[in-house]
Amino acid sequence: MLYATASQTVGPYLHIGLSGLNCADLTASAPALAGQRIVIEGRVTDGNGEPVPDGMVEIWQANPAGRYRHAEDTRELPLVPGFTGFGRVPTEADGSFRFVTVKPGAVPGADGRPQAPHIMVSVFMRGLVKHVATRMYFPDETAANAADPVLALVPAERRGTLVGLDSGNDAGNGTLRWNIVLQGPDETVFFDI
């Protein structure tokens, strides 16, 4: 005869949920970080244009030399002490998010061809079983964007959803505006990874 397992609490050491890994300023722990400082500002909205107030945006990027802080990136390029290339922020009530970082360098693709400088982005929110993944490219990298093997997979009329826009409100000091639209006719392109 089978008996039901006795119920137990999970104990005082199990922590369900996210730890305090929020990091809006990727440059704060890397005083020796050189390169073009940038601010990325945007909003996450649903298909009706309504803000997503309870989402989370994560970014991961290479450093200005084009190297990731990751065990599989063994290229002979410099690492920057304190710069992980990882950031995470919750969205605000109006769906907004903001990161301070540095423009990444170009990285090689799986076939060895260079990819345009970009930032990998994941969005998590209530109602999504799995996060969605996308990229943000830079508007001043026209030639590199045109040659990027991943961006080339996206229909030309949809590529604009992956390119940040110069905000125009900071006299060219590196603030980019990039909104993430989760569905609808202006939906950001997401990748199945």
C-alpha positions as CSV (number, residue, x, y, z in Angstrom):
1,M,0.0,0.0,0.0
2,L,1.2,3.5,-0.8
3,Y,1.1,6.2,1.7
4,A,1.1,10.0,1.1
5,T,4.3,11.7,1.9
6,A,4.1,13.8,5.0
7,S,4.0,17.5,4.4
8,Q,7.0,19.6,5.4
9,T,8.0,23.2,5.2
10,V,10.9,23.9,2.8
11,G,13.0,25.2,5.7
12,P,14.4,28.6,6.5
13,Y,17.1,28.6,3.8
14,L,15.1,28.3,0.6
15,H,14.7,31.6,-1.1
16,I,12.1,31.7,-3.9
17,G,12.3,34.7,-6.1
18,L,15.0,37.0,-7.4
19,S,17.9,38.0,-5.3
20,G,19.2,41.6,-5.2
21,L,21.0,41.4,-8.5
22,N,19.4,44.5,-9.9
23,C,22.0,46.5,-11.7
24,A,21.0,49.6,-13.6
25,D,24.5,51.0,-13.8
26,L,26.9,48.5,-15.4
27,T,29.8,51.0,-15.1
28,A,29.6,51.6,-11.3
29,S,31.9,48.8,-10.3
30,A,34.4,49.3,-13.1
31,P,36.3,52.6,-12.5
32,A,38.9,51.6,-15.1
33,L,36.3,51.1,-17.8
34,A,37.1,53.1,-21.0
35,G,34.8,53.6,-23.9
36,Q,31.7,55.5,-24.9
37,R,29.3,55.7,-21.9
38,I,25.7,55.4,-22.9
39,V,22.3,55.5,-21.3
40,I,19.5,53.3,-22.6
41,E,16.0,54.4,-21.8
42,G,12.8,52.9,-22.9
43,R,9.4,51.4,-22.1
44,V,8.0,47.9,-22.3
45,T,4.4,48.0,-23.6
46,D,1.8,45.4,-24.6
47,G,0.0,45.1,-27.8
48,N,-2.5,47.8,-26.9
49,G,0.3,50.3,-26.0
50,E,-0.3,49.8,-22.3
51,P,2.7,49.9,-20.0
52,V,4.0,46.6,-18.5
53,P,4.6,47.7,-14.9
54,D,5.7,44.4,-13.5
55,G,8.3,43.3,-16.0
56,M,12.0,42.8,-15.7
57,V,14.6,43.7,-18.4
58,E,18.0,42.0,-18.4
59,I,20.9,42.9,-20.6
60,W,24.1,41.2,-21.4
61,Q,26.9,42.6,-23.5
62,A,30.5,42.5,-24.5
63,N,32.9,45.1,-23.2
64,P,34.3,47.9,-25.4
65,A,37.0,45.5,-26.7
66,G,34.3,43.0,-27.8
67,R,34.9,40.4,-25.1
68,Y,32.3,38.9,-22.9
69,R,33.0,38.0,-19.2
70,H,32.2,34.4,-19.7
71,A,34.2,31.2,-19.4
72,E,33.5,30.3,-23.1
73,D,35.0,33.6,-24.4
74,T,38.7,32.8,-24.3
75,R,39.8,35.2,-27.0
76,E,42.9,37.2,-26.2
77,L,41.1,40.5,-25.6
78,P,41.2,42.5,-22.4
79,L,38.7,42.0,-19.6
80,V,37.8,45.1,-17.5
81,P,38.0,44.6,-13.8
82,G,34.5,45.0,-12.3
83,F,32.6,45.0,-15.6
84,T,30.4,42.0,-16.0
85,G,28.3,43.2,-18.9
86,F,25.2,42.1,-17.1
87,G,22.3,44.4,-15.9
88,R,18.8,43.8,-14.6
89,V,16.1,46.3,-13.7
90,P,12.4,46.0,-13.0
91,T,10.1,48.1,-15.1
92,E,8.4,51.1,-13.4
93,A,4.7,51.7,-13.2
94,D,4.8,53.4,-16.6
95,G,6.7,50.4,-18.1
96,S,10.0,52.4,-18.2
97,F,13.5,51.0,-17.7
98,R,16.9,52.6,-17.8
99,F,20.5,51.4,-17.9
100,V,23.8,53.1,-17.8
101,T,26.5,51.2,-19.6
102,V,29.2,51.5,-22.2
103,K,28.9,50.8,-25.9
104,P,30.1,47.2,-26.6
105,G,32.6,46.3,-29.2
106,A,31.9,44.0,-32.2
107,V,32.0,40.2,-31.5
108,P,32.4,37.2,-33.8
109,G,29.4,35.2,-34.7
110,A,29.2,31.4,-34.7
111,D,30.7,31.4,-38.2
112,G,33.5,33.8,-37.2
113,R,32.0,36.7,-39.1
114,P,31.8,39.9,-37.1
115,Q,28.5,40.9,-35.6
116,A,27.7,44.6,-35.2
117,P,27.9,46.0,-31.7
118,H,24.7,45.0,-29.9
119,I,23.3,44.4,-26.5
120,M,21.4,41.2,-25.8
121,V,18.1,41.7,-24.0
122,S,15.7,39.4,-22.2
123,V,12.2,40.5,-21.0
124,F,10.4,38.6,-18.2
125,M,6.8,39.4,-17.1
126,R,3.7,38.0,-15.7
127,G,1.9,35.9,-18.3
128,L,5.0,34.8,-20.2
129,V,5.9,31.2,-19.6
130,K,9.4,31.8,-20.9
131,H,11.2,35.1,-21.3
132,V,11.5,36.7,-24.7
133,A,14.9,37.5,-26.1
134,T,15.9,40.2,-28.5
135,R,18.8,42.5,-29.3
136,M,19.4,46.3,-29.4
137,Y,21.7,47.6,-32.1
138,F,23.2,51.1,-32.4
139,P,22.1,53.7,-34.9
140,D,25.6,55.0,-35.6
141,E,26.7,51.6,-36.8
142,T,25.1,51.7,-40.3
143,A,27.8,49.7,-42.1
144,A,28.2,47.1,-39.3
145,N,24.4,46.7,-39.0
146,A,24.1,46.1,-42.7
147,A,26.7,43.3,-42.5
148,D,25.5,41.7,-39.3
149,P,24.6,38.1,-40.0
150,V,21.8,38.0,-37.3
151,L,20.2,41.3,-38.3
152,A,20.3,40.1,-41.9
153,L,17.9,37.3,-40.9
154,V,15.2,39.9,-40.0
155,P,13.0,41.3,-42.8
156,A,14.3,44.8,-43.7
157,E,11.0,46.5,-42.7
158,R,11.3,45.0,-39.2
159,R,14.9,45.8,-38.4
160,G,14.1,49.2,-37.0
161,T,12.5,47.5,-34.0
162,L,16.0,46.4,-33.0
163,V,17.8,49.7,-33.4
164,G,18.0,52.3,-30.6
165,L,17.3,55.9,-31.5
166,D,19.4,58.9,-30.4
167,S,17.1,60.5,-27.9
168,G,18.0,64.0,-29.1
169,N,17.6,65.4,-25.6
170,D,21.2,65.3,-24.5
171,A,23.2,67.0,-27.3
172,G,24.7,63.7,-28.5
173,N,25.9,62.5,-25.1
174,G,25.0,58.9,-25.7
175,T,21.4,58.6,-24.6
176,L,19.5,56.1,-26.7
177,R,15.7,55.5,-26.7
178,W,14.6,52.0,-27.3
179,N,11.1,50.7,-26.6
180,I,10.1,47.1,-26.4
181,V,6.7,46.3,-27.8
182,L,5.5,42.8,-26.8
183,Q,2.9,42.2,-29.6
184,G,0.9,43.9,-32.3
185,P,1.9,45.6,-35.6
186,D,4.9,47.4,-34.0
187,E,6.1,44.3,-32.1
188,T,9.8,44.2,-31.4
189,V,11.5,41.3,-33.2
190,F,12.2,38.4,-30.7
191,F,14.5,35.5,-31.3
192,D,13.8,31.9,-30.6
193,I,16.9,30.9,-28.7
